[in-house]
């Protein structure tokens, strides 16, 4: 099965996103999709994440990345069927496919929670250098497991920066400072924000007394390395439980 056939089987069509939504993604570099996850799904996912954090302890997130001031978990495809929508939902895949021109595979599925008083990141792109406008290699999606508010460490983005042809380190003397054009991604739990990973972005400081939780379902072109090698990271049981189309998305 080809990636095009897999996307069709999973329900991805030209009508999954409106012309206005595609234009917003092209122009701003990000697009919020409301109500992708139900309250029941959010509750179940958060419960599973809590159990994983306790079980993995100081090793949590080590498969990919650990970050001071956050809770991190990685390789989530292998850790519960609850995470299946994060790489098979047709509206989300439609957005990823739009950015990557249909040439995609899951790179990694991770959890990040900004802890109280923590979470500030430098503005960055999820690519090692600048790329010409329209030549994109990676695209991410943020799955909001809590409301993203003005005070709890919501992700900031610089709209249009994916088309600047420049990397943030080339332009910014201090990438942790507030950028004059940055905007916060705000939304209710259950929203998924697709964002072109060449768009400059970063976490902000969580000023509340609770973690701000999200999943990051990150995609790359099929000729690029995966952040998590799905073929070596997934158990035979996990792979056997997936549809052929889902296996193509994972490239396993």
C-alpha positions in Angstrom: 0.0 0.0 0.0 1.3 3.4 -1.0 1.1 6.5 1.3 -1.5 7.9 -1.0 -3.6 4.8 -0.8 -3.2 4.7 3.0 -4.4 8.3 3.4 -7.4 7.5 1.3 -8.2 4.5 3.4 -8.0 6.6 6.5 -10.5 9.0 5.1 -8.2 11.8 4.0 -9.8 13.8 1.1 -9.5 17.2 -0.4 -12.6 18.2 1.5 -11.2 17.4 5.0 -10.0 21.0 5.2 -11.7 24.0 3.6 -9.9 26.3 1.2 -9.8 29.0 4.0 -8.1 26.5 6.4 -5.5 25.5 3.8 -4.8 29.2 3.1 -4.4 29.9 6.8 -2.0 27.1 7.2 0.0 28.3 4.2 0.0 31.9 5.3 0.4 31.7 9.1 2.2 28.3 9.3 -0.3 26.9 11.8 -4.0 25.9 12.0 -6.2 25.1 15.0 -8.8 22.4 14.6 -11.3 22.4 17.4 -13.0 19.4 19.0 -10.8 16.7 17.6 -10.7 14.8 20.9 -13.7 14.2 23.0 -13.9 14.8 26.8 -13.8 11.0 27.3 -10.7 10.6 25.1 -8.9 13.4 26.9 -9.7 12.0 30.3 -8.5 8.5 29.3 -5.3 9.8 27.7 -4.4 12.0 30.7 -5.0 9.0 33.0 -2.7 6.8 30.9 0.0 9.5 30.8 -0.1 9.9 34.6 0.5 6.1 35.0 3.3 6.1 32.5 5.1 9.0 34.3 5.0 7.1 37.6 6.0 3.8 36.0 8.9 5.3 34.0 10.1 7.7 36.7 13.5 9.2 36.0 13.7 7.4 32.6 10.5 9.1 31.3 11.2 10.6 27.9 14.6 9.2 27.5 13.8 7.5 24.2 13.9 11.0 22.6 14.4 13.9 24.9 14.3 15.0 28.5 13.8 18.7 29.4 14.2 20.4 32.7 10.9 21.9 34.0 8.7 19.6 32.1 7.2 16.1 32.1 8.2 14.2 29.0 7.2 10.8 27.6 8.2 9.3 24.3 7.4 6.4 22.0 3.7 6.6 22.8 2.6 4.6 19.8 3.9 1.6 21.6 2.3 2.5 25.0 -1.5 2.4 24.4 -4.1 2.2 21.6 -5.5 5.4 23.1 -2.9 7.3 21.0 -4.0 5.8 17.7 -6.0 9.0 16.6 -2.8 11.0 16.9 -1.5 9.5 13.7 -4.7 8.4 11.9 -7.2 11.2 12.3 -8.2 12.3 8.8 -8.5 16.1 9.4 -5.1 16.2 11.1 -3.5 14.0 8.4 -5.0 16.2 5.8 -3.2 19.2 7.2 0.1 17.4 7.5 -0.3 16.1 4.0 -1.0 19.6 2.7 2.2 20.9 4.2 4.4 18.0 3.1 2.6 17.5 -0.2 1.4 14.0 0.6 4.9 12.7 1.4 4.8 11.9 5.1 5.4 9.4 7.8 5.2 9.7 11.6 8.5 10.8 13.1 7.5 10.6 16.8 4.7 10.8 19.2 5.6 12.4 22.5 4.1 14.1 25.6 5.2 17.4 27.0 3.8 19.1 30.0 5.1 22.5 31.2 5.4 22.4 35.0 4.4 25.3 37.3 6.9 28.1 37.0 8.7 26.4 34.1 8.4 25.6 30.4 10.0 28.6 28.7 11.8 27.7 25.5 13.8 29.6 23.0 12.1 30.3 19.7 13.2 27.6 17.3 12.2 25.6 14.3 12.2 21.8 14.2 14.8 21.7 11.5 18.5 22.2 11.5 18.6 25.2 9.1 16.7 27.5 6.9 14.8 26.3 3.9 13.4 28.1 0.9 9.7 29.0 1.1 7.6 26.0 0.1 10.3 23.4 0.6 9.2 21.8 3.9 10.5 18.7 5.5 8.6 18.4 8.8 5.2 19.2 10.2 4.0 18.9 13.8 0.6 18.7 15.5 -0.1 19.8 19.1 -2.9 17.9 20.8 -4.2 20.1 23.7 -4.9 18.0 26.8 -5.6 21.1 28.8 -6.9 24.5 27.8 -4.0 26.6 26.5 -4.4 30.0 28.2 -2.5 33.3 28.5 -0.9 32.1 31.7 -0.3 28.4 31.6 2.6 28.1 29.2 0.9 28.0 25.8 3.0 27.6 22.7 4.1 30.9 21.0 4.6 31.1 17.2 5.8 33.8 14.8 3.2 33.7 12.0 4.7 33.5 8.5 8.2 32.8 9.7 8.2 29.4 7.9 8.3 31.4 4.6 11.1 33.7 5.8 13.9 31.5 4.4 15.7 32.1 7.7 16.4 30.2 10.8 15.6 31.9 14.2 19.2 31.8 15.3 20.2 33.8 12.3 17.8 36.7 13.3 17.4 36.7 17.0 20.1 37.9 19.5 18.1 36.3 22.4 15.7 33.6 21.2 14.0 33.4 24.7 12.9 37.0 24.5 9.4 38.0 23.3 9.3 38.4 19.5 7.4 41.5 18.4 5.3 39.5 16.0 4.7 36.4 18.1 1.3 35.0 19.0 0.1 32.6 21.6 -1.7 29.4 20.5 -4.8 29.5 22.7 -7.6 27.0 22.7 -9.7 24.5 24.6 -8.7 20.9 25.5 -9.5 18.6 22.6 -8.2 21.1 20.0 -5.4 20.0 17.7 -3.0 22.7 16.2 -1.3 21.7 13.0 1.8 23.7 12.5 4.5 23.7 9.9 7.6 22.9 12.0 9.7 25.4 10.0 7.6 28.1 11.8 9.4 29.6 14.7 7.8 28.5 17.9 8.5 27.7 21.6 6.8 27.0 24.9 6.1 29.9 27.3 6.3 30.1 31.1 3.6 28.3 33.0 2.5 30.8 35.7 -0.2 28.5 37.1 0.0 25.8 39.8 -0.8 22.9 37.5 1.0 21.2 34.6 0.0 22.3 31.1 -0.3 19.0 29.1 -0.1 18.2 25.4 0.9 15.5 22.9 3.2 16.2 20.0 2.5 14.1 16.9 5.4 15.0 14.6 5.7 14.0 11.0 8.5 14.1 8.4 8.9 13.4 4.8 9.4 9.7 4.0 13.0 10.2 2.9 14.0 11.8 6.2 15.0 10.0 9.4 12.4 9.5 12.1 12.9 11.0 15.5 11.7 7.6 16.8 12.5 4.7 14.5 9.1 3.1 14.6 10.4 -0.2 13.1 12.8 -0.8 16.0 10.8 0.9 18.7 7.4 -0.8 18.4 6.7 -4.2 19.8 5.4 -7.0 17.5 2.1 -6.9 19.4 1.6 -3.2 18.7 2.4 -3.6 15.0 0.1 -6.6 14.7 -2.8 -4.6 16.2 -2.6 -1.9 13.6 -4.4 -1.6 10.2 -2.3 -1.8 7.1 -2.9 1.9 6.5 -1.8 2.9 10.0 1.4 0.8 9.4 2.1 2.8 6.3 1.8 6.0 8.2 4.3 4.7 10.7 6.4 3.1 7.9 6.6 -0.3 9.6 
